[in-house]
């Protein structure tokens, strides 16, 4: 757990890149609605980003679609909340957290508020979920034999992992260990 206050600051939009593993997309009217909200409200929440020191860029983990829309709208700067992911799984967790549905609307209270303010808000531009959120775990189970208690094994079933070794001996040792752990592996010598 991180008890330190969250830092946010502005950077030139050209210093940012989209995360190449971003699992979210936006199309059509939803994209136009996002641009409308950015024009009307500005950047209403910071984008989550980590610094790739090799590229000298901020990689956006949360707010990829906002970055695309902001560029199209001509924004020159973007507000980011820097993150320090430990690994690829942590990057995914940050991206999921940025769009997580933790709460839910009280339908009656929301309807009352909307009724009072409907002349001042273009309601067709906003979408909400009134249903019960589902967990990522239940989604993962729906798509196959995913062991959520052992994420290391789960990832080995879903992703290809490439390991470069200094010698054939080390390669053989790693190959045997992964195979003994029940992973599907193949060796390739370059």
GUTOR-829502 format. One record per residue (C-alpha): residue number from 1; residue in three letters; x, y, z. Coordinates in Angstrom, 2 decimals, decimal comma. Each point is the difference from the previous one (the first is absolute). Layout:
<drendos>
> NUM;ALA;X;Y;Z
...
</drendos>
This chain:
<drendos>
> 1;UNK;0,00;0,00;0,00
> 2;UNK;1,26;3,47;-0,86
> 3;UNK;-0,79;2,63;2,66
> 4;UNK;1,69;2,85;-1,83
> 5;UNK;-2,15;2,72;-1,61
> 6;UNK;-0,60;-0,43;-3,72
> 7;UNK;2,13;2,35;-2,07
> 8;UNK;-1,42;1,50;-3,20
> 9;UNK;1,64;2,31;-2,51
> 10;UNK;-0,25;1,27;-3,55
> 11;UNK;2,22;-1,22;-2,85
> 12;UNK;0,13;0,79;-3,69
> 13;UNK;-2,40;-2,31;-1,80
> 14;UNK;2,80;-0,93;-2,44
> 15;UNK;1,89;-1,57;2,93
> 16;UNK;-2,75;-2,66;0,32
> 17;UNK;-0,57;-3,29;-1,79
> 18;UNK;-2,87;-2,46;0,06
> 19;UNK;0,59;-3,22;1,95
> 20;UNK;0,36;-2,65;-2,72
> 21;UNK;-1,82;-2,62;2,13
> 22;UNK;-3,04;2,16;0,79
> 23;UNK;-3,04;-2,35;0,13
> 24;UNK;-2,59;2,77;-0,44
> 25;UNK;-1,43;1,55;-3,14
> 26;UNK;-2,53;2,69;-0,85
> 27;UNK;-1,83;0,52;-3,28
> 28;UNK;-2,58;2,06;-1,80
> 29;UNK;-2,42;2,01;2,09
> 30;UNK;1,80;-0,86;3,25
> 31;UNK;3,20;1,57;-1,36
> 32;UNK;-1,91;3,09;-1,11
> 33;UNK;-1,58;0,22;3,47
> 34;UNK;3,47;-0,17;1,60
> 35;UNK;1,20;2,86;-2,20
> 36;UNK;-3,12;2,00;0,90
> 37;UNK;0,70;-0,51;3,73
> 38;UNK;3,64;1,03;-0,41
> 39;UNK;-1,01;3,16;-1,87
> 40;UNK;-2,66;0,85;2,58
> 41;UNK;1,76;-1,08;3,23
> 42;UNK;3,69;-0,12;-0,86
> 43;UNK;2,06;-2,97;1,17
> 44;UNK;-2,32;-1,03;2,83
> 45;UNK;2,37;-2,57;1,51
> 46;UNK;3,74;-0,62;-0,29
> 47;UNK;1,41;-2,74;-2,17
> 48;UNK;1,98;-2,74;1,75
> 49;UNK;3,48;-0,24;-1,52
> 50;UNK;3,46;-1,47;0,59
> 51;UNK;3,24;1,36;-1,36
> 52;UNK;1,85;-2,13;-2,54
> 53;UNK;3,54;1,28;0,48
> 54;UNK;1,31;-1,74;-3,13
> 55;UNK;-2,50;1,85;-2,20
> 56;UNK;-0,10;3,15;2,08
> 57;UNK;-3,82;-0,18;-0,10
> 58;UNK;-2,91;-0,32;2,40
> 59;UNK;-1,99;-3,16;-0,81
> 60;UNK;-3,70;0,44;0,70
> 61;UNK;-1,51;-2,94;1,93
> 62;UNK;-3,32;1,62;0,85
> 63;UNK;-1,40;2,59;-2,40
> 64;UNK;1,14;-1,28;-3,40
> 65;UNK;-3,22;1,02;-1,73
> 66;UNK;0,14;3,40;1,70
> 67;UNK;3,54;0,47;-1,35
> 68;UNK;-1,13;-0,78;-3,56
> 69;UNK;-2,99;2,34;0,29
> 70;UNK;2,05;2,77;1,62
> 71;UNK;2,55;-0,16;-2,82
> 72;UNK;-2,77;0,17;-2,59
> 73;UNK;-1,50;3,01;1,79
> 74;UNK;3,34;1,81;0,02
> 75;UNK;0,84;-0,18;3,72
> 76;UNK;3,68;0,84;0,54
> 77;UNK;0,38;-1,25;3,58
> 78;UNK;-1,43;-2,89;2,00
> 79;UNK;-0,37;-0,54;3,74
> 80;UNK;1,54;-3,27;1,16
> 81;UNK;0,21;-1,88;3,29
> 82;UNK;3,36;-1,82;-0,14
> 83;UNK;-0,01;-3,69;0,87
> 84;UNK;2,85;-2,37;0,76
> 85;UNK;-1,11;-3,46;-1,16
> 86;UNK;2,09;-2,93;1,22
> 87;UNK;-0,74;-2,23;-3,00
> 88;UNK;-2,42;-0,57;-2,89
> 89;UNK;-2,70;-1,42;2,29
> 90;UNK;0,17;3,15;2,13
> 91;UNK;-0,40;2,14;-3,17
> 92;UNK;-3,17;-1,93;-0,87
> 93;UNK;-1,29;0,36;3,56
> 94;UNK;0,49;3,78;-0,15
> 95;UNK;-1,83;0,15;-3,35
> 96;UNK;-2,87;-2,07;1,41
> 97;UNK;-0,17;2,14;3,15
> 98;UNK;-0,24;3,18;-2,09
> 99;UNK;-3,25;-1,23;-1,54
> 100;UNK;-1,31;-2,13;2,87
> 101;UNK;-3,65;0,15;1,03
> 102;UNK;0,30;0,11;3,76
> 103;UNK;-3,23;1,80;0,77
> 104;UNK;-3,47;0,14;-1,44
> 105;UNK;-2,61;2,66;-0,56
> 106;UNK;-3,08;0,36;2,14
> 107;UNK;-2,47;0,00;-2,88
> 108;UNK;-2,67;2,13;1,73
> 109;UNK;2,48;2,59;1,26
> 110;UNK;1,67;0,23;-3,42
> 111;UNK;-3,38;0,38;-1,75
> 112;UNK;-0,92;2,83;2,37
> 113;UNK;3,31;1,81;-0,64
> 114;UNK;-0,31;-0,47;-3,76
> 115;UNK;-3,53;1,36;0,02
> 116;UNK;1,20;3,18;1,76
> 117;UNK;2,92;0,57;-2,36
> 118;UNK;-1,10;-1,53;-3,32
> 119;UNK;-0,13;3,38;-1,75
> 120;UNK;3,68;0,61;0,74
> 121;UNK;1,48;-3,41;-0,82
> 122;UNK;-0,09;-1,67;-3,40
> 123;UNK;-1,23;-3,32;1,41
> 124;UNK;0,47;-2,00;-3,22
> 125;UNK;3,79;0,44;0,42
> 126;UNK;0,17;-2,04;3,20
> 127;UNK;-0,43;-3,71;0,66
> 128;UNK;-0,19;-1,81;3,31
> 129;UNK;-0,36;-3,56;1,22
> 130;UNK;-2,83;-0,75;2,36
> 131;UNK;0,66;-3,73;0,10
> 132;UNK;2,15;-1,87;2,45
> 133;UNK;3,71;0,07;-0,90
> 134;UNK;1,66;-3,35;-0,72
> 135;UNK;3,45;-0,89;1,24
> 136;UNK;2,96;-0,44;-2,32
> 137;UNK;0,41;-3,45;1,53
> 138;UNK;-3,45;-1,08;-1,22
> 139;UNK;0,84;1,33;-3,48
> 140;UNK;3,29;-1,93;-0,01
> 141;UNK;-1,77;-3,21;1,04
> 142;UNK;-2,49;0,46;-2,83
> 143;UNK;2,87;-0,15;-2,52
> 144;UNK;1,59;-3,27;0,98
> 145;UNK;1,94;-1,92;2,55
> 146;UNK;1,49;2,91;1,88
> 147;UNK;1,40;-0,66;3,45
> 148;UNK;-0,47;3,31;1,80
> 149;UNK;1,78;-1,29;3,12
> 150;UNK;3,29;-0,36;-1,90
> 151;UNK;0,40;2,94;-2,40
> 152;UNK;3,51;-1,08;-1,05
> 153;UNK;-1,42;-3,20;-1,52
> 154;UNK;-3,01;1,88;-1,40
> 155;UNK;2,29;2,38;-1,87
> 156;UNK;2,07;-2,86;-1,38
> 157;UNK;-3,15;-1,44;-1,57
> 158;UNK;-1,00;3,25;-1,60
> 159;UNK;3,23;1,75;-0,99
> 160;UNK;3,17;-0,98;-1,83
> 161;UNK;3,10;0,69;2,06
> 162;UNK;3,39;0,28;-1,70
> 163;UNK;3,10;-0,56;2,12
> 164;UNK;3,47;0,66;-1,37
> 165;UNK;2,77;-2,05;1,62
> 166;UNK;3,77;0,42;0,11
> 167;UNK;0,69;-3,65;-0,71
> 168;UNK;-1,61;-3,22;-1,18
> 169;UNK;0,47;-1,44;3,51
> 170;UNK;-2,00;2,82;1,63
> 171;UNK;-2,61;-0,28;-2,75
> 172;UNK;-0,43;-3,73;0,71
> 173;UNK;-0,25;0,61;3,75
> 174;UNK;-2,75;2,64;-0,41
> 175;UNK;-1,81;-2,13;-2,59
> 176;UNK;-0,05;-3,01;2,36
> 177;UNK;-1,20;2,11;2,95
> 178;UNK;-2,87;1,57;-1,96
> 179;UNK;-1,04;-3,36;-1,42
> 180;UNK;0,08;-1,57;3,49
> 181;UNK;-2,32;2,82;1,15
> 182;UNK;-2,53;-1,16;-2,61
> 183;UNK;0,54;2,78;-2,51
> 184;UNK;-0,15;-0,48;-3,74
> 185;UNK;3,50;0,88;-1,19
> 186;UNK;2,19;-0,22;-3,07
> 187;UNK;3,68;0,74;-0,52
> 188;UNK;1,44;1,97;-2,83
> 189;UNK;3,71;0,53;-0,55
> 190;UNK;1,04;3,04;-1,99
</drendos>
